[in-house]
Amino acid sequence: MTAQSKEQRCVSLSQLSDLRLLREHAYIDGRWCSADNLQVIEVTNPFDGSFIGTVPNMGVHETRKAIAAAREAFPAWAALLPQERSAALRRWHDLLIENKEDLALLMTLEQGKPINEARGEIDYAASFIEFYAEEAKRVNVENITSHLPGRNMSIKREPIGVTAAVTPWNFPCAMITRKAAAALAAGCTMIVRPATETPFSATALAELAERAGIPAGVFNIVTGDPNPVVGELCGHHDVRALSFTGSTEVGRLLLSQGAQTIKKMSMELGGHAPFIVFDDVDLDEAVAHAVNAKFATSGQDCLAANRIFVQRDIYDDFLDKYAKAIADLRVGNGIEEYVEIGPLMHDRAVAKCEEHVADARAKGARVVTGGKKMGGLFFAPTLLADVTDEMKIFSEETFGPVAPVMPFDTEDEVVAKANDSEYGLAAYLLTKDNDRAARVSNALEYGMVALNCVKITGAPVPFGGVKQSGLGREGSRHGLEEFTELKYVCAAYKA
């Protein structure tokens, strides 16, 4: 810790009720440990740069220790009765709910999101553990009828073995539990490499898993720079499945690294969601949906509405109301209850917002509100009008609080523009016409479509996209299947 860091220690840490949830170590084989070289990574609050703590900067050697621990723990964990694994997961869930305020505070301090959103994420994270605690008892519910005489045929799902998760900073709790709860319910063990920016949400989850009685080696946290840790997880033959949430660019790299061991890979990658507003909607309701779809997590969300298409007859009225709603968003320190927009995660995020706004403005877009830095890691909530498909913001994810809006005339036109993307995660559609809703929902090339609503995710939902937005699904029964293999047995018998 530097002298400056000591002086700027984040004062809000004093609000934690249980200081044991701030763990400044990795968690391997049931032990809290440092890096072999004793190097650490400093974690700071994006609001003001104040120091939160350090975590070990681990590498290949420590990652191999975690893989060995998970391999050693796997047979006993897989052999437990499903209801025994379920009970452990249920205890873990209950502890998350009991400690929601502390977990939310930690998340806001290291990630910056408003405290009310952080509380919501803890509930969301806990819901995956609860859901998979029940699914653990229902892994095998399928069978087949023999097509051959004198044969009994059966199929079952078996845990794939040691698994790994590489998780992002924008949802530092929920993206871990969505993966880990499914893997553990299936009977697998797991190593998690959390984002460098937000490791304390991960280590707090490990602390609660330990309290819940999840055995040593079943759930491990390895902190450190991504290249050595993630490279080893991708390349090691004992890791049989890896789940990643992050950018499409990094996803391509991990897929190539995992190919060497024919590893099962599930990928939740980039999104560039279209938000389509037809002229038969309630305008105030449409504006409220557009605010929620764009500005949650300060726009740092793969589900964020990144291309907002509004039918021309209501375009100007929509812009007027949307501009006012955006200008009214309250910006500030996420720990303040009133705040709706927090800081961005790093300088690169601010720079990308600036780049996209400048490019759009140079090519004819209007900045209706916002459009500039606000100091530190803050960027003003922004509305860009008259965006066209020649602008960078039409084809690239901004990952920040910039809402690009463009008019359209016909249904066919807007469907073509909405599908004009390498991404296919989520799309939003607002219309009161049931026939149109069916036609457009069917025509949109996206894994998830939200019709006249914004909130669509949850534990029972098969979350995922098509095209270059990913492979596989998370959540639901399908998310559990990502961590299993099918076994078929054909047994002859004498009649």
PLY file of the C-alpha trace (Angstrom):
ply
format ascii 1.0
element vertex 495
property float x
property float y
property float z
element edge 494
property int vertex1
property int vertex2
end_header
0.00 0.00 0.00
1.38 3.39 -0.96
1.53 6.31 1.46
-1.03 8.13 -0.67
-3.35 5.11 -0.57
-3.14 4.97 3.21
-4.14 8.61 3.42
-7.07 8.12 1.02
-8.48 4.91 2.52
-12.16 4.84 1.61
-14.01 6.20 4.63
-17.27 4.48 3.63
-15.76 1.10 4.57
-16.56 2.02 8.17
-20.24 1.49 7.31
-19.72 -2.26 6.91
-21.49 -4.19 9.66
-19.28 -7.25 9.19
-15.70 -6.33 8.38
-14.89 -10.00 7.71
-16.67 -9.64 4.38
-13.82 -7.45 3.13
-11.34 -10.22 2.32
-7.99 -9.09 0.93
-6.88 -12.59 -0.04
-7.69 -15.17 -2.69
-9.57 -18.32 -1.66
-8.05 -21.65 -2.72
-8.83 -25.07 -1.27
-10.67 -23.57 1.68
-7.75 -21.30 2.61
-7.32 -17.54 2.39
-3.97 -17.01 0.71
-1.58 -14.49 -0.81
0.31 -14.65 -4.08
3.52 -16.64 -3.97
5.45 -13.50 -4.96
3.49 -11.42 -2.41
2.54 -8.95 -5.15
-0.84 -7.26 -4.81
-3.32 -5.27 -6.89
-4.81 -2.12 -5.40
-8.55 -1.65 -5.69
-9.99 1.87 -5.66
-13.39 3.52 -5.59
-14.25 4.89 -9.07
-16.14 7.78 -7.47
-13.11 9.48 -5.94
-10.13 7.15 -6.36
-9.99 6.39 -2.64
-8.26 3.19 -1.63
-10.42 0.18 -0.71
-7.86 -2.59 -0.30
-5.58 -5.03 -2.08
-5.89 -8.53 -3.46
-3.13 -10.96 -4.45
-1.74 -10.67 -7.96
-1.63 -14.38 -8.69
-0.37 -16.19 -11.75
-0.01 -19.59 -13.35
1.36 -21.39 -10.28
-1.47 -20.34 -7.97
-4.03 -21.09 -10.68
-2.68 -24.61 -10.94
-3.04 -24.97 -7.18
-6.69 -23.99 -7.47
-7.26 -26.44 -10.33
-5.62 -29.23 -8.32
-7.79 -28.39 -5.31
-10.94 -28.41 -7.43
-9.92 -31.72 -9.02
-9.30 -33.24 -5.59
-12.64 -32.00 -4.24
-14.69 -33.04 -7.25
-15.32 -36.76 -6.55
-16.71 -36.22 -3.05
-18.84 -33.23 -4.07
-20.23 -35.07 -7.12
-20.99 -38.12 -4.96
-23.17 -36.19 -2.53
-26.88 -36.76 -2.75
-28.51 -33.96 -4.74
-30.44 -32.83 -1.68
-27.16 -32.45 0.23
-25.74 -30.13 -2.41
-29.09 -28.36 -2.45
-28.98 -27.75 1.30
-25.49 -26.22 1.08
-26.58 -23.91 -1.71
-29.67 -22.92 0.24
-27.52 -21.94 3.24
-25.33 -19.88 0.90
-28.42 -18.13 -0.48
-29.71 -17.30 3.00
-26.38 -15.77 3.98
-26.41 -13.50 0.93
-29.84 -12.21 1.90
-28.80 -11.74 5.54
-25.77 -9.71 4.46
-27.37 -7.81 1.59
-26.58 -4.33 2.88
-22.88 -5.05 3.36
-22.59 -6.82 0.01
-24.34 -3.94 -1.74
-22.07 -1.39 -0.08
-18.94 -3.30 -1.12
-20.23 -3.48 -4.67
-20.99 0.23 -4.86
-17.60 1.13 -3.44
-15.61 -0.95 -5.91
-17.90 -0.71 -8.95
-19.63 2.67 -8.53
-23.21 1.66 -9.29
-25.96 3.34 -7.28
-26.66 1.61 -3.98
-30.26 0.78 -4.87
-29.07 -0.98 -8.02
-26.46 -2.81 -5.95
-29.14 -4.04 -3.54
-31.11 -5.25 -6.52
-28.10 -7.12 -7.82
-27.62 -8.94 -4.51
-31.23 -10.12 -4.70
-30.62 -11.12 -8.30
-27.41 -12.96 -7.40
-29.09 -14.78 -4.53
-31.98 -15.84 -6.78
-29.65 -17.96 -8.91
-28.40 -19.83 -5.86
-31.97 -20.44 -4.70
-33.07 -21.59 -8.14
-30.18 -24.00 -8.62
-30.54 -25.32 -5.09
-33.85 -26.72 -6.32
-32.59 -27.73 -9.77
-29.88 -29.83 -8.11
-32.62 -32.34 -7.28
-33.89 -32.48 -10.88
-30.77 -32.91 -13.00
-31.95 -36.20 -14.52
-35.53 -36.04 -15.73
-35.13 -37.53 -19.21
-35.16 -41.06 -20.60
-35.62 -42.92 -23.88
-37.65 -45.86 -25.13
-35.62 -48.69 -26.66
-35.78 -49.15 -30.43
-33.91 -52.49 -30.21
-35.20 -55.83 -28.89
-33.78 -57.10 -25.62
-32.30 -53.77 -24.59
-32.85 -51.39 -21.70
-31.68 -47.90 -22.58
-31.00 -45.02 -20.27
-29.45 -41.59 -20.44
-28.32 -39.38 -17.64
-26.52 -36.12 -17.09
-23.27 -36.28 -15.18
-21.20 -33.37 -13.82
-18.51 -32.46 -16.31
-15.81 -32.04 -13.63
-13.64 -29.06 -12.79
-15.09 -25.83 -14.21
-13.98 -22.22 -14.40
-15.71 -18.85 -14.59
-14.26 -15.57 -15.82
-16.54 -12.76 -14.72
-16.93 -9.02 -15.48
-16.89 -5.89 -13.34
-20.32 -4.53 -14.24
-22.25 -7.25 -12.36
-19.61 -8.55 -9.95
-21.91 -10.74 -7.82
-24.67 -11.94 -10.13
-22.35 -13.09 -12.91
-20.54 -15.29 -10.41
-23.60 -16.87 -8.82
-25.31 -17.41 -12.18
-22.36 -19.58 -13.20
-21.18 -21.05 -9.89
-24.59 -22.03 -8.52
-25.37 -23.95 -11.71
-22.00 -25.70 -11.70
-22.17 -26.62 -8.02
-25.76 -27.83 -8.33
-24.70 -30.13 -11.17
-21.98 -31.61 -8.96
-19.02 -29.73 -10.42
-16.32 -27.77 -8.66
-15.35 -24.28 -9.80
-12.53 -21.75 -9.97
-13.59 -18.10 -10.42
-11.34 -15.40 -11.77
-13.16 -12.13 -10.96
-12.53 -8.87 -12.74
-9.46 -7.00 -11.51
-11.57 -3.92 -10.79
-14.14 -5.67 -8.56
-12.60 -8.59 -6.65
-14.15 -7.88 -3.24
-17.64 -8.87 -4.30
-16.15 -12.23 -5.28
-14.16 -12.77 -2.11
-17.20 -11.81 -0.02
-19.15 -14.54 -1.83
-16.38 -16.99 -0.95
-16.49 -15.94 2.70
-20.23 -16.67 2.77
-19.78 -19.95 0.88
-17.30 -21.02 3.54
-19.77 -20.10 6.29
-22.45 -22.07 4.44
-20.33 -25.21 4.70
-19.41 -25.60 1.06
-16.36 -27.89 1.26
-12.78 -26.84 0.60
-11.85 -26.91 -3.08
-15.43 -26.79 -4.34
-15.54 -23.00 -4.81
-12.25 -21.13 -5.35
-11.37 -17.50 -6.11
-8.11 -16.68 -7.92
-7.36 -12.96 -8.22
-4.71 -11.45 -10.44
-3.88 -10.16 -13.91
-6.01 -11.88 -16.53
-3.43 -13.19 -18.97
-1.66 -15.77 -16.77
-4.73 -16.79 -14.74
-7.27 -17.00 -17.56
-4.71 -18.44 -19.95
-4.06 -21.31 -17.56
-7.78 -21.91 -16.98
-8.34 -22.07 -20.74
-5.35 -24.26 -21.49
-5.33 -26.71 -18.59
-6.63 -30.17 -19.49
-8.22 -30.70 -16.05
-10.61 -27.76 -16.54
-13.40 -29.31 -18.57
-15.72 -26.33 -18.95
-15.26 -22.56 -18.87
-17.93 -19.86 -18.71
-17.07 -16.29 -19.68
-18.94 -13.01 -19.59
-17.26 -10.11 -21.33
-16.47 -8.60 -24.70
-16.76 -10.45 -27.98
-13.12 -9.64 -28.72
-11.90 -11.39 -25.57
-14.39 -14.21 -26.10
-12.80 -15.02 -29.45
-9.39 -15.22 -27.78
-10.61 -17.54 -25.03
-12.34 -19.82 -27.52
-9.08 -20.22 -29.42
-7.17 -20.96 -26.21
-9.76 -23.48 -25.01
-9.78 -25.28 -28.36
-6.45 -26.93 -27.55
-8.09 -29.11 -24.90
-11.53 -29.34 -26.62
-12.97 -27.55 -23.63
-16.70 -26.93 -23.29
-17.08 -23.14 -23.50
-20.10 -20.98 -22.78
-19.86 -17.33 -23.77
-22.03 -14.35 -22.83
-20.50 -11.67 -25.01
-21.27 -8.23 -26.37
-24.70 -6.77 -26.94
-25.89 -3.85 -29.03
-29.58 -3.84 -28.28
-32.05 -2.12 -30.59
-34.98 -0.39 -28.89
-37.90 0.00 -31.31
-40.78 2.38 -30.60
-43.79 2.29 -32.90
-46.20 5.22 -33.09
-49.12 3.44 -31.40
-47.52 3.40 -27.94
-48.17 5.48 -24.84
-45.40 8.07 -25.17
-44.75 8.61 -21.45
-44.53 4.87 -20.90
-42.15 4.51 -23.84
-39.87 7.23 -22.49
-39.80 5.62 -19.03
-38.87 2.27 -20.62
-36.17 3.95 -22.71
-34.61 5.55 -19.62
-34.52 2.25 -17.76
-33.24 0.29 -20.75
-30.41 2.72 -21.46
-29.21 4.10 -18.14
-29.20 1.18 -15.68
-25.65 0.65 -14.34
-24.85 4.03 -15.93
-25.19 2.41 -19.34
-22.50 -0.17 -18.56
-24.67 -3.16 -19.36
-24.66 -5.62 -22.26
-28.47 -5.34 -22.29
-28.41 -1.55 -22.60
-30.53 -0.01 -25.37
-27.79 1.20 -27.70
-29.77 2.04 -30.85
-33.14 3.64 -30.20
-35.44 3.67 -33.23
-38.59 5.83 -33.02
-41.29 5.97 -35.69
-41.25 9.34 -37.41
-44.77 10.50 -36.47
-43.83 10.59 -32.77
-40.09 11.21 -33.17
-39.98 14.88 -32.14
-42.37 14.44 -29.21
-40.37 11.44 -28.01
-37.13 13.44 -28.18
-38.61 16.30 -26.14
-39.81 14.03 -23.35
-36.73 11.78 -23.42
-34.37 14.77 -23.22
-36.14 16.08 -20.15
-36.09 12.67 -18.44
-32.38 12.27 -19.17
-31.52 15.76 -17.95
-33.36 15.02 -14.70
-31.24 11.94 -13.90
-29.33 12.48 -10.67
-25.58 11.97 -10.94
-23.21 11.43 -8.03
-21.66 9.11 -5.47
-23.39 5.74 -5.67
-23.68 5.37 -1.89
-26.12 8.28 -1.80
-29.69 6.97 -1.89
-30.88 9.58 -4.42
-28.21 8.88 -7.05
-29.29 7.25 -10.33
-26.07 7.58 -12.36
-22.71 6.75 -10.84
-19.16 7.02 -12.18
-17.91 4.93 -15.05
-15.45 2.17 -14.31
-12.28 3.65 -15.81
-10.81 6.34 -18.06
-11.25 4.16 -21.14
-15.01 4.16 -20.67
-15.10 7.96 -20.45
-12.88 8.26 -23.51
-15.17 5.99 -25.54
-18.20 8.09 -24.65
-16.31 11.20 -25.77
-15.20 9.49 -28.99
-18.71 8.33 -29.91
-20.28 11.71 -29.20
-17.62 13.58 -31.15
-17.90 11.21 -34.12
-21.70 11.42 -34.16
-21.68 15.20 -33.90
-19.15 15.50 -36.74
-21.39 13.36 -38.95
-24.55 15.36 -38.30
-26.07 14.16 -35.04
-27.49 16.68 -32.57
-26.48 16.67 -28.90
-29.83 17.42 -27.26
-28.60 17.11 -23.67
-25.32 16.17 -22.01
-22.48 15.23 -24.31
-19.49 16.02 -22.10
-17.32 14.89 -19.22
-18.33 16.00 -15.75
-15.01 15.52 -14.00
-13.38 12.38 -12.68
-14.97 9.26 -14.17
-18.34 10.89 -14.76
-19.91 11.46 -18.16
-23.12 13.45 -18.40
-26.21 11.42 -19.36
-26.49 12.22 -23.04
-29.12 12.22 -25.78
-27.96 12.15 -29.40
-30.65 12.80 -32.01
-30.65 12.09 -35.76
-28.10 9.28 -35.50
-27.32 7.42 -38.74
-25.74 4.09 -39.54
-22.50 5.77 -40.71
-21.70 6.80 -37.12
-19.53 4.68 -34.84
-22.20 4.57 -32.17
-24.51 2.71 -34.57
-22.15 -0.27 -34.86
-20.09 -0.15 -31.63
-21.14 -0.63 -28.01
-20.59 2.59 -26.08
-20.93 1.04 -22.61
-21.78 4.38 -21.09
-24.68 6.83 -20.56
-25.10 7.94 -24.17
-28.49 7.33 -25.84
-28.49 7.47 -29.67
-31.94 8.01 -31.24
-32.92 7.80 -34.91
-36.23 7.96 -36.80
-37.75 5.26 -39.00
-40.78 5.04 -41.26
-41.70 1.41 -41.93
-41.65 -1.91 -40.14
-39.41 -3.54 -42.74
-36.97 -0.65 -42.55
-36.55 -0.80 -38.79
-36.22 -4.59 -38.68
-33.43 -4.42 -41.26
-31.61 -1.72 -39.30
-32.08 -3.52 -35.98
-30.61 -6.71 -37.44
-27.70 -4.86 -39.02
-25.26 -5.88 -36.31
-22.80 -8.65 -35.54
-24.46 -8.84 -32.12
-27.68 -10.64 -31.22
-28.17 -10.60 -27.46
-31.35 -8.65 -26.65
-33.85 -6.42 -28.41
-36.67 -4.22 -27.13
-39.96 -3.71 -28.97
-42.80 -1.35 -28.02
-46.13 -1.58 -29.87
-49.81 -2.09 -29.06
-50.45 -3.94 -32.33
-50.47 -7.69 -31.56
-49.94 -8.76 -35.16
-46.98 -6.41 -35.52
-45.58 -7.60 -32.19
-45.59 -11.19 -33.44
-44.12 -10.34 -36.85
-41.30 -8.17 -35.52
-40.46 -10.48 -32.58
-40.09 -13.34 -35.04
-38.00 -11.27 -37.45
-35.51 -9.91 -34.88
-32.24 -11.86 -34.89
-31.74 -11.81 -31.13
-31.67 -14.44 -28.42
-34.03 -12.44 -26.18
-36.82 -10.03 -27.09
-38.55 -7.74 -24.58
-42.04 -6.80 -25.73
-43.55 -3.72 -24.06
-41.26 -4.14 -21.06
-37.64 -3.76 -20.03
-37.00 -6.11 -17.12
-36.81 -9.62 -18.56
-33.95 -11.42 -16.81
-34.12 -13.80 -13.86
-33.03 -17.20 -12.65
-35.59 -19.22 -14.67
-34.67 -17.40 -17.92
-32.28 -18.94 -20.52
-30.06 -15.86 -20.84
-27.94 -15.63 -23.96
-27.60 -14.43 -27.51
-27.02 -15.43 -31.11
-24.47 -14.44 -33.75
-21.40 -12.94 -32.06
-23.17 -12.32 -28.75
-22.27 -15.72 -27.42
-22.62 -19.46 -27.14
-24.86 -21.42 -24.78
-27.22 -20.14 -22.14
-27.04 -19.12 -18.48
-29.84 -19.32 -15.96
-32.74 -21.78 -16.26
-32.33 -25.51 -16.62
-30.27 -24.88 -19.75
-27.65 -23.05 -17.70
-27.15 -26.13 -15.54
-26.78 -28.33 -18.61
-23.73 -26.28 -19.65
-21.87 -27.99 -16.78
-22.95 -31.57 -17.55
-22.25 -34.32 -20.06
-24.79 -36.84 -21.32
-24.11 -40.52 -20.74
-26.04 -43.21 -22.59
-26.15 -46.82 -21.36
-27.54 -49.67 -23.49
-27.96 -52.90 -21.48
-28.85 -56.24 -23.08
-31.13 -58.65 -21.27
-32.53 -62.11 -21.95
-36.27 -62.28 -22.32
0 1
1 2
2 3
3 4
4 5
5 6
6 7
7 8
8 9
9 10
10 11
11 12
12 13
13 14
14 15
15 16
16 17
17 18
18 19
19 20
20 21
21 22
22 23
23 24
24 25
25 26
26 27
27 28
28 29
29 30
30 31
31 32
32 33
33 34
34 35
35 36
36 37
37 38
38 39
39 40
40 41
41 42
42 43
43 44
44 45
45 46
46 47
47 48
48 49
49 50
50 51
51 52
52 53
53 54
54 55
55 56
56 57
57 58
58 59
59 60
60 61
61 62
62 63
63 64
64 65
65 66
66 67
67 68
68 69
69 70
70 71
71 72
72 73
73 74
74 75
75 76
76 77
77 78
78 79
79 80
80 81
81 82
82 83
83 84
84 85
85 86
86 87
87 88
88 89
89 90
90 91
91 92
92 93
93 94
94 95
95 96
96 97
97 98
98 99
99 100
100 101
101 102
102 103
103 104
104 105
105 106
106 107
107 108
108 109
109 110
110 111
111 112
112 113
113 114
114 115
115 116
116 117
117 118
118 119
119 120
120 121
121 122
122 123
123 124
124 125
125 126
126 127
127 128
128 129
129 130
130 131
131 132
132 133
133 134
134 135
135 136
136 137
137 138
138 139
139 140
140 141
141 142
142 143
143 144
144 145
145 146
146 147
147 148
148 149
149 150
150 151
151 152
152 153
153 154
154 155
155 156
156 157
157 158
158 159
159 160
160 161
161 162
162 163
163 164
164 165
165 166
166 167
167 168
168 169
169 170
170 171
171 172
172 173
173 174
174 175
175 176
176 177
177 178
178 179
179 180
180 181
181 182
182 183
183 184
184 185
185 186
186 187
187 188
188 189
189 190
190 191
191 192
192 193
193 194
194 195
195 196
196 197
197 198
198 199
199 200
200 201
201 202
202 203
203 204
204 205
205 206
206 207
207 208
208 209
209 210
210 211
211 212
212 213
213 214
214 215
215 216
216 217
217 218
218 219
219 220
220 221
221 222
222 223
223 224
224 225
225 226
226 227
227 228
228 229
229 230
230 231
231 232
232 233
233 234
234 235
235 236
236 237
237 238
238 239
239 240
240 241
241 242
242 243
243 244
244 245
245 246
246 247
247 248
248 249
249 250
250 251
251 252
252 253
253 254
254 255
255 256
256 257
257 258
258 259
259 260
260 261
261 262
262 263
263 264
264 265
265 266
266 267
267 268
268 269
269 270
270 271
271 272
272 273
273 274
274 275
275 276
276 277
277 278
278 279
279 280
280 281
281 282
282 283
283 284
284 285
285 286
286 287
287 288
288 289
289 290
290 291
291 292
292 293
293 294
294 295
295 296
296 297
297 298
298 299
299 300
300 301
301 302
302 303
303 304
304 305
305 306
306 307
307 308
308 309
309 310
310 311
311 312
312 313
313 314
314 315
315 316
316 317
317 318
318 319
319 320
320 321
321 322
322 323
323 324
324 325
325 326
326 327
327 328
328 329
329 330
330 331
331 332
332 333
333 334
334 335
335 336
336 337
337 338
338 339
339 340
340 341
341 342
342 343
343 344
344 345
345 346
346 347
347 348
348 349
349 350
350 351
351 352
352 353
353 354
354 355
355 356
356 357
357 358
358 359
359 360
360 361
361 362
362 363
363 364
364 365
365 366
366 367
367 368
368 369
369 370
370 371
371 372
372 373
373 374
374 375
375 376
376 377
377 378
378 379
379 380
380 381
381 382
382 383
383 384
384 385
385 386
386 387
387 388
388 389
389 390
390 391
391 392
392 393
393 394
394 395
395 396
396 397
397 398
398 399
399 400
400 401
401 402
402 403
403 404
404 405
405 406
406 407
407 408
408 409
409 410
410 411
411 412
412 413
413 414
414 415
415 416
416 417
417 418
418 419
419 420
420 421
421 422
422 423
423 424
424 425
425 426
426 427
427 428
428 429
429 430
430 431
431 432
432 433
433 434
434 435
435 436
436 437
437 438
438 439
439 440
440 441
441 442
442 443
443 444
444 445
445 446
446 447
447 448
448 449
449 450
450 451
451 452
452 453
453 454
454 455
455 456
456 457
457 458
458 459
459 460
460 461
461 462
462 463
463 464
464 465
465 466
466 467
467 468
468 469
469 470
470 471
471 472
472 473
473 474
474 475
475 476
476 477
477 478
478 479
479 480
480 481
481 482
482 483
483 484
484 485
485 486
486 487
487 488
488 489
489 490
490 491
491 492
492 493
493 494
